[in-house]
């Protein structure tokens, strides 16, 4: 198996674990010092910060990744994913409109750095204005 294939499989497992809600196995795919660039937000470092981010997300949203496409560079150290997120806004998230079970479907782009077989950086992008439109803000 090539390094690119290994990385592609790693990211497919990452999203399968996300969809399954297996947060601990999901987090085990990250380096201890993972950099997490949050859409239109800051950068948080470390698995514990990522765990707190996921807990906040799980309180307010129910989401599933669909139509996943993964692209990698030849040596498997960088990758990108494009997918749709199908979600439901369950509980009001700080600074955002009131939640009332609104459903949404958004295109998302994600970028990754891979180190020693684990994910060292995750950068996510989606159109926040489109999400706001879909939840009726």
C-alpha positions as a Markdown table, in Angstrom:
| # | Residue | x | y | z |
|---|---|---|---|---|
| 1 | Unk | 0.0 | 0.0 | 0.0 |
| 2 | Unk | 1.3 | 3.5 | -0.9 |
| 3 | Unk | 1.6 | 6.3 | 1.6 |
| 4 | Unk | -1.1 | 8.1 | -0.2 |
| 5 | Unk | -3.4 | 5.1 | 0.1 |
| 6 | Unk | -2.6 | 4.8 | 3.8 |
| 7 | Unk | -3.5 | 8.4 | 4.4 |
| 8 | Unk | -6.7 | 8.1 | 2.3 |
| 9 | Unk | -7.7 | 5.1 | 4.5 |
| 10 | Unk | -6.8 | 7.1 | 7.7 |
| 11 | Unk | -9.2 | 9.9 | 6.7 |
| 12 | Unk | -12.0 | 7.5 | 5.6 |
| 13 | Unk | -11.7 | 5.9 | 9.1 |
| 14 | Unk | -11.7 | 9.4 | 10.7 |
| 15 | Unk | -15.0 | 10.3 | 9.0 |
| 16 | Unk | -16.5 | 6.8 | 9.6 |
| 17 | Unk | -15.7 | 7.1 | 13.3 |
| 18 | Unk | -17.2 | 10.7 | 13.3 |
| 19 | Unk | -20.4 | 9.3 | 11.8 |
| 20 | Unk | -20.5 | 6.4 | 14.3 |
| 21 | Unk | -20.2 | 8.8 | 17.2 |
| 22 | Unk | -17.1 | 6.9 | 18.5 |
| 23 | Unk | -15.3 | 10.0 | 19.8 |
| 24 | Unk | -12.5 | 8.2 | 21.7 |
| 25 | Unk | -11.5 | 6.2 | 18.6 |
| 26 | Unk | -11.8 | 9.3 | 16.5 |
| 27 | Unk | -9.5 | 11.3 | 18.9 |
| 28 | Unk | -7.0 | 8.4 | 18.9 |
| 29 | Unk | -6.3 | 9.2 | 15.2 |
| 30 | Unk | -4.9 | 12.6 | 16.2 |
| 31 | Unk | -1.4 | 13.6 | 17.3 |
| 32 | Unk | -1.2 | 14.8 | 20.9 |
| 33 | Unk | -0.4 | 18.3 | 19.6 |
| 34 | Unk | -3.0 | 18.4 | 16.8 |
| 35 | Unk | -3.8 | 21.8 | 15.4 |
| 36 | Unk | -7.5 | 22.3 | 14.8 |
| 37 | Unk | -8.3 | 25.3 | 12.6 |
| 38 | Unk | -12.0 | 26.0 | 13.3 |
| 39 | Unk | -14.2 | 27.4 | 10.5 |
| 40 | Unk | -14.1 | 31.3 | 10.7 |
| 41 | Unk | -12.5 | 30.9 | 14.1 |
| 42 | Unk | -9.2 | 30.4 | 15.8 |
| 43 | Unk | -6.8 | 27.6 | 16.0 |
| 44 | Unk | -6.9 | 25.2 | 19.0 |
| 45 | Unk | -4.0 | 22.9 | 19.8 |
| 46 | Unk | -4.1 | 19.5 | 21.5 |
| 47 | Unk | -6.4 | 16.5 | 21.8 |
| 48 | Unk | -8.0 | 17.8 | 24.9 |
| 49 | Unk | -9.1 | 21.0 | 23.2 |
| 50 | Unk | -10.4 | 18.9 | 20.3 |
| 51 | Unk | -12.3 | 16.7 | 22.8 |
| 52 | Unk | -14.0 | 19.9 | 24.3 |
| 53 | Unk | -14.8 | 21.2 | 20.8 |
| 54 | Unk | -16.5 | 17.8 | 20.0 |
| 55 | Unk | -18.5 | 17.9 | 23.2 |
| 56 | Unk | -19.8 | 21.4 | 22.5 |
| 57 | Unk | -20.7 | 20.3 | 18.9 |
| 58 | Unk | -22.4 | 17.1 | 20.1 |
| 59 | Unk | -24.6 | 19.2 | 22.5 |
| 60 | Unk | -25.8 | 21.5 | 19.8 |
| 61 | Unk | -25.7 | 19.5 | 16.6 |
| 62 | Unk | -26.3 | 16.1 | 15.1 |
| 63 | Unk | -24.2 | 15.7 | 12.0 |
| 64 | Unk | -23.3 | 13.0 | 9.4 |
| 65 | Unk | -20.7 | 13.2 | 6.7 |
| 66 | Unk | -22.0 | 12.2 | 3.2 |
| 67 | Unk | -20.5 | 11.9 | -0.3 |
| 68 | Unk | -16.9 | 11.9 | 1.0 |
| 69 | Unk | -14.1 | 12.5 | -1.5 |
| 70 | Unk | -10.4 | 12.3 | -0.2 |
| 71 | Unk | -7.4 | 13.6 | -2.1 |
| 72 | Unk | -3.8 | 13.1 | -1.0 |
| 73 | Unk | -0.3 | 14.1 | -2.1 |
| 74 | Unk | 2.0 | 11.3 | -3.2 |
| 75 | Unk | 3.9 | 11.0 | 0.1 |
| 76 | Unk | 0.7 | 11.0 | 2.2 |
| 77 | Unk | 1.7 | 13.9 | 4.4 |
| 78 | Unk | -1.0 | 16.3 | 3.2 |
| 79 | Unk | -4.6 | 15.6 | 2.2 |
| 80 | Unk | -7.9 | 17.2 | 1.5 |
| 81 | Unk | -11.5 | 16.1 | 1.8 |
| 82 | Unk | -14.7 | 17.4 | 0.3 |
| 83 | Unk | -18.1 | 16.2 | 1.6 |
| 84 | Unk | -21.5 | 17.3 | 2.6 |
| 85 | Unk | -22.6 | 17.5 | 6.2 |
| 86 | Unk | -26.2 | 16.6 | 6.9 |
| 87 | Unk | -27.2 | 18.1 | 10.2 |
| 88 | Unk | -29.8 | 19.1 | 12.7 |
| 89 | Unk | -29.4 | 22.1 | 15.0 |
| 90 | Unk | -30.5 | 20.8 | 18.4 |
| 91 | Unk | -29.5 | 23.3 | 21.1 |
| 92 | Unk | -28.6 | 26.9 | 20.7 |
| 93 | Unk | -24.8 | 27.4 | 20.3 |
| 94 | Unk | -23.3 | 30.5 | 21.9 |
| 95 | Unk | -23.4 | 33.5 | 19.5 |
| 96 | Unk | -25.6 | 31.8 | 17.0 |
| 97 | Unk | -29.4 | 31.9 | 16.3 |
| 98 | Unk | -31.8 | 30.0 | 18.4 |
| 99 | Unk | -32.0 | 26.2 | 17.8 |
| 100 | Unk | -35.3 | 24.6 | 17.0 |
| 101 | Unk | -34.3 | 21.3 | 15.3 |
| 102 | Unk | -33.5 | 23.0 | 12.0 |
| 103 | Unk | -32.1 | 20.7 | 9.4 |
| 104 | Unk | -29.2 | 21.7 | 7.1 |
| 105 | Unk | -27.0 | 20.3 | 4.3 |
| 106 | Unk | -23.7 | 22.0 | 3.6 |
| 107 | Unk | -20.6 | 21.4 | 1.4 |
| 108 | Unk | -17.5 | 21.3 | 3.5 |
| 109 | Unk | -13.8 | 21.3 | 2.7 |
| 110 | Unk | -11.2 | 20.0 | 5.1 |
| 111 | Unk | -7.4 | 20.0 | 4.9 |
| 112 | Unk | -5.0 | 17.8 | 6.8 |
| 113 | Unk | -1.4 | 17.3 | 7.7 |
| 114 | Unk | -0.3 | 13.7 | 8.6 |
| 115 | Unk | 2.6 | 12.9 | 10.8 |
| 116 | Unk | 3.7 | 9.4 | 11.9 |
| 117 | Unk | 0.4 | 7.9 | 10.7 |
| 118 | Unk | -1.8 | 10.3 | 12.6 |
| 119 | Unk | -3.6 | 13.5 | 11.9 |
| 120 | Unk | -1.5 | 16.5 | 13.0 |
| 121 | Unk | -3.7 | 19.3 | 11.5 |
| 122 | Unk | -7.3 | 19.6 | 10.6 |
| 123 | Unk | -8.6 | 22.8 | 8.9 |
| 124 | Unk | -12.4 | 22.9 | 8.2 |
| 125 | Unk | -14.2 | 25.3 | 5.9 |
| 126 | Unk | -17.9 | 25.8 | 5.1 |
| 127 | Unk | -20.1 | 28.6 | 4.1 |
| 128 | Unk | -21.4 | 30.1 | 7.4 |
| 129 | Unk | -23.8 | 32.4 | 5.6 |
| 130 | Unk | -25.4 | 29.5 | 3.9 |
| 131 | Unk | -25.7 | 27.6 | 7.2 |
| 132 | Unk | -27.4 | 30.7 | 8.7 |
| 133 | Unk | -29.8 | 30.9 | 5.8 |
| 134 | Unk | -30.7 | 27.2 | 6.2 |
| 135 | Unk | -31.4 | 27.5 | 9.9 |
| 136 | Unk | -33.5 | 30.6 | 9.3 |
| 137 | Unk | -31.3 | 33.3 | 10.8 |
